[in-house]
Amino acid sequence: KNTGVTHMAAGSRIRTYFEGCWHEGDLAVMKAADHGMWQGSSVFDGARFVDGLAPDLYLHCARVNRSAEALMLRPTISPEEMVQIVWEGLSGFPKDAAVYIRPMYWAIHGDETVLVPSKEATGFAISLEEIPMAAPEAAQTLGKTSFRRPVLADAVC
């Protein structure tokens, strides 16, 4: 039963960019029959806005486009335009807010095989979610490791 109550994902406030404009709240952007919903053809990248800065925002936006292409989706927004959209959305938050930035794409239709995403229609949204950063004493320092992500060249056939 749909009670009409919206449950926030993790943060205290969400703004959603969808279909060319910003919306207050956690807007439903996918439909049950969207390829990205039932076949999982979706990508996102996560960036942070903290202390008035969004480090590497352009790189995150460029990466979500590369991820979309790798999943056979057609990116519809350039990284430059995406950065502008994010900054426009961030203007609705206090300057001292800590915001998680999630640009995302998903396939709306599949091709004639149903399994492969169609490049004819790609969904796009950005979710800005106010989530506080961990206290400095609770933070971890990251370092290098000798391990790496698996790559196709490592696959044993």
Solvent accessible surface area in square Angstrom, and as a share of the most:
residue,aa,sasa,rsa
1,K,228,0.97
2,N,141,0.72
3,T,97,0.56
4,G,64,0.61
5,V,95,0.54
6,T,86,0.50
7,H,146,0.65
8,M,86,0.38
9,A,74,0.57
10,A,81,0.63
11,G,12,0.12
12,S,90,0.58
13,R,74,0.27
14,I,3,0.02
15,R,32,0.12
16,T,7,0.04
17,Y,23,0.09
18,F,33,0.14
19,E,145,0.65
20,G,56,0.54
21,C,64,0.38
22,W,35,0.12
23,H,56,0.25
24,E,110,0.49
25,G,20,0.19
26,D,64,0.33
27,L,67,0.33
28,A,93,0.72
29,V,29,0.17
30,M,56,0.25
31,K,153,0.65
32,A,89,0.69
33,A,83,0.65
34,D,11,0.06
35,H,4,0.02
36,G,6,0.05
37,M,102,0.46
38,W,138,0.48
39,Q,62,0.27
40,G,49,0.47
41,S,6,0.04
42,S,53,0.34
43,V,23,0.13
44,F,118,0.49
45,D,13,0.07
46,G,22,0.22
47,A,2,0.02
48,R,57,0.21
49,F,8,0.03
50,V,41,0.23
51,D,123,0.64
52,G,32,0.30
53,L,116,0.58
54,A,14,0.11
55,P,78,0.49
56,D,87,0.45
57,L,9,0.04
58,Y,101,0.38
59,L,109,0.54
60,H,35,0.16
61,C,0,0.00
62,A,15,0.12
63,R,109,0.40
64,V,0,0.00
65,N,17,0.09
66,R,141,0.51
67,S,38,0.25
68,A,0,0.00
69,E,103,0.46
70,A,88,0.68
71,L,68,0.34
72,M,93,0.42
73,L,1,0.01
74,R,106,0.39
75,P,31,0.19
76,T,57,0.33
77,I,27,0.14
78,S,49,0.32
79,P,23,0.15
80,E,97,0.43
81,E,79,0.35
82,M,0,0.00
83,V,30,0.17
84,Q,128,0.57
85,I,14,0.07
86,V,0,0.00
87,W,109,0.38
88,E,102,0.46
89,G,0,0.00
90,L,7,0.03
91,S,85,0.55
92,G,31,0.30
93,F,12,0.05
94,P,72,0.45
95,K,161,0.68
96,D,126,0.65
97,A,6,0.05
98,A,14,0.11
99,V,0,0.00
100,Y,58,0.22
101,I,0,0.00
102,R,41,0.15
103,P,1,0.00
104,M,41,0.18
105,Y,0,0.00
106,W,6,0.02
107,A,0,0.00
108,I,52,0.27
109,H,104,0.46
110,G,28,0.27
111,D,44,0.23
112,E,158,0.71
113,T,78,0.45
114,V,73,0.42
115,L,125,0.62
116,V,52,0.30
117,P,12,0.07
118,S,15,0.10
119,K,106,0.45
120,E,146,0.66
121,A,24,0.18
122,T,18,0.10
123,G,6,0.06
124,F,19,0.08
125,A,1,0.01
126,I,0,0.00
127,S,10,0.06
128,L,0,0.00
129,E,1,0.01
130,E,40,0.18
131,I,41,0.21
132,P,107,0.67
133,M,100,0.45
134,A,70,0.54
135,A,46,0.36
136,P,120,0.76
137,E,152,0.68
138,A,64,0.50
139,A,64,0.50
140,Q,155,0.69
141,T,136,0.79
142,L,163,0.81
143,G,72,0.69
144,K,209,0.89
145,T,94,0.55
146,S,113,0.73
147,F,170,0.71
148,R,163,0.59
149,R,208,0.76
150,P,124,0.78
151,V,68,0.39
152,L,162,0.81
153,A,99,0.77
154,D,74,0.39
155,A,59,0.46
156,V,148,0.85
157,C,167,1.00
